[in-house]
Amino acid sequence: MYDPGTEDVPRSVTPADFFVVAAGFFHNIASSVHALTEDLMELATYNAIRQNKVKAVWAEFTNDLEKMED
């Protein structure tokens, strides 16, 4: 941080400073996209497992009904 009480001259802004800011920005965007896709994958897995369980329950229910009819 610049302290006006000293006689030190702060360094000037260089293109590398802009590169660091841009790299940080893109890193944050990439991290956000990664987190989003990870959550979507978990949701898709949960939904697939749920659908398989529901199908199994319906199949068992259908078998029970057929046994009752016989």
C-alpha positions, 0 to 999 in steps of 0.5 A: 500500500502506498504510504504518502509519508515515505519518499518511496515511489510506487511502481507503475502498472505494467501489462503483467498486472493486467494479465494477472487480473485477467488470469484470475478472472478466467480461473474463477469463471472456470472454477464456477463452470466446473462446480456447475457441471459437477453438481449437474452430474450429481443431479443426473446420477441421483435422478437415474438411481431414483428412476431405477428404484421407481421402476423396480417398485412398479415391477414388484407392485405389478407382480404382486397384483398378478399374483393376487389375480391368480 
